[in-house]
């Protein structure tokens, strides 16, 4: 959930994009789609996210897009700070060699 709120505050995103971002930016971590969508559902239920369907020209079916509500940006920033704190604490002087699940 911490990672999800950090990335989603940067603009509208869809689930597969979030997973790809973790794989690219944090290759030691793995974000499962099950955990991602559970986190997005939680954030949606807590009314932190604006969610909508967007038709993509290159796809036959629309994508579910997510973005942090303007009124919740400060809270998302607090979650983002926790995410970066977690990264700092777990990688400082001890780079992990196995993938970890994040959420």
Beta strands, then each sheet from edge to edge (+ up, - down):
strand 1: 13-14
strand 2: 29-30
strand 3: 49-54
strand 4: 63-68
strand 5: 100-101
sheet 1: 1+ 4- 3+
sheet 2: 2+ 5+
end
